[in-house]
Amino acid sequence: MSDSNKENKPNLPKFKFSSYWIYGVILIAIIAVQFFNTSDLASKSISKNKFDEILRDNDIKEIVVINKDVAQIYLTQDALKKTKHKEFTSSAFYRPGSPVYEYNFGDQKNFEDNVFNAKEKNNLIVDIRNKEKTSVFDMIIGFLPFIILIAIWLFFMRRMSGAGGGAGGGGQIFSIGKSKAKLFDKDTKVKTTFENVAGLEGAKEEVQEIVDFLKSPEKYTSLGGKIPKGALLVGPPGTGKTLLAKAVAGEAGVPFFSLSGSDFVEMFVGVGASRVRDLFKQAQQKSPSIIFIDEIDAIGRARGKNSMTGGNDERENTLNQLLTEMDGFGTDTNVIVLAATNRADVLDKALMRAGRFDRQIYVDLPDIRERQEIFEVHIKPLKLADDVNLEFLAQQTPGFSGADIANMCNEAALIAARNGKKAIHHQDFLDAVDRIVGGLEKKKKVITPKEKEVIAYHEAGHATVSWMLEHAAPLVKVTIVPRGQSLGAAWYLPAERLIVQTEQMLDEMCATLGGRAAEKIIFNKISTGALSDLEKVTKQARAMVTVYGLNEEVGNITYYDSSGNDTFVKPYSEETGKKIDREISKMIEIQYQRAIELLENNKEKLSVLAELLLEKEVIFKDDLQKIFGKRPFENEAVEKEVKEEVISKKEDI
């Protein structure tokens, strides 16, 4: 056959043998034997009149009553030769010695009496006998419920054994208690190294020491040191805890077991504890080794909490087994446990103690220098234009985690591709920041001219007050284009402070209330558009009074409990509660009146800014400088920030 013919030949499905075919052939054979061996195929069902006629003619040799409801009628040799019976006996299915007719007589007693009376009256030779008969189909139907139950049981057994097959138990149901940890060793190397982890300098140093201990333990044991039992990575979501664990797997060069806390959770009692035992057994056999448990709060939550109905007993048993394996009687092996969580406050105290997790490594949000390093990692696969300024992008993204920066770079690439560009420009990154922080632009949203004017003055009020206040965050841009759930927005560049003073918080509150103050001054009315502003200043004021102790009336007292045990307890009296509410309201009202006073003194400039905003829809810092002039305290603020950076970040305040 030529190659062209081979190409044109359709791809026929390959023949595959299945064991189920054997069962099918056996079933068909049983049905066929039953079908062809039955004597009922040639039997003709007749009526009562026909039966009486045959009985009177003395043509019946024998009557066999089957299961007390059907009579099979056998004819004599003379009767078989009669013409009226020939049409039935000449059938292809008829076999000599088989019944010719079938008669469904109804009540057996009446039937037998009628035959007996006819036999005596006409001197007949007919004989009656009873017979119990069961077909293969009747047997199958009788056993059908049991067959279905067995089939369902086999189905679930196969499914469960298939689910547990990857757990190292040979794919059997008994492997459900085996560990589901994924093993990384010399056969399955991890390519991630510490070079792929940008920022996180302090966290990397502590983790590198663990890796160095595994590579050259003599360096530490010669001085009497012991290998740390475990290290807990704690930090906000997206800061790179799992990435750091991957880097450890790539650098350590020892067997690395990776799994999630939810892998221990199962519907069967005792499975979680069994999997913990199996995990540490495998790790001990391959020691020195590392176990990494991601999201350990799934099993490490404090015992005795929220167990109203005893539903957490299985999870607590799993935790107890983990505690025993990490530091119990006779646990002296070179197995290091790494774990990650962003909810360290809910973990059990026994799990957090030294001897189990000797080190708690806090993986914090990156600062401006670390953000620039993270940008440099994530832009490597991207095609960038020459105008991209990573230092400026790092300044524009305070509070962004590593995952947020990765998402931002990807979003910038999508925006550039959507606009048909050949490379990603600086503006694409800025648009990506707006997209992530504020949401998608909704330029076609229907807004009346009056509403648009109110929004413009509201946003202009924010911009004006923040420009006039020393400690307010510097403005980047203002827009009245609807984005996400907001009708307008102002972007600021907050300083990355280690501590915040009272004046700084009050200035931020005043700038936040500038939007409602502008509506009051210009229109002498207020709207619902300041909901998010009011929510923000209320939270700030409550934090100042009840958390940070920044109110003179309430005093140097905090009602904040970092352990989280005051969820259902009110830590102050009713009288103190009234004082707190009064001071919060007073603090917000003072800043509101302060914003009104600032805007009254700059009402003309406020109107110019709002008109410019209505015209352009988006204005930037340069537009505000043309209207208000340069901020007089801008240089002083820069000098203060430089001095603050000199303060040691390790100082505990």
Secondary structure, 3 states (H helix, E strand, C coil): CCHHHHHHCCCCCCCCCCCHHHHHHHHHHHHHHHHHHCCCCCCEECCHHHHHHHHHCCCEEEEEEECCCEEEEEECHHHHCCHHHHHHHCCCCCCCCCCCEEEECCCHHHHHHHHHHHHHHHCCCCEEEEECCCCHHHHHHHHHHHHHHHHHHHHHHHHHHHHCHHHCCCCCHHHHHCCCCEEECCCCCCCCCHHHCCCCHHHHHHHHHHHHHHHCCHHHHCCCCCCCCEEEEECCCCCCHHHHHHHHHHHHCCCEEEEEHHHHCCCCCCHHHHHHHHHHHHHHHCCCEEEEEECCHHHHECCCCCCCCCCCHHHHHHHHHHHHHHHCCCCCCCEEEEEEECCHHHECHHHHCCCCCCEEEECCCCCHHHHHHHHHHHCCCCCECCCCCHHHHHHCCCCCCHHHHHHHHHHHHHHHHHCCCCCECHHHHHHHHHHHHHCCECCCCCCCHHHHHHHHHHHHHHHHHHHHCCCCCCEEEEECCCECCECCEEEECCCCCCCCCHHHHHHHHHHHCHHHHHHHHHHCCCCHHHHHHHHHHHHHHHHHHHCCCCCCCCCCCCCCCCCCCCCCCCCCCHHHHHHHHHHHHHHHHHHHHHHHHHHHHCHHHHHHHHHHHHHHCEEEHHHHHHHHCCCCCHHHHHHHHHHHHHCCCCCCC
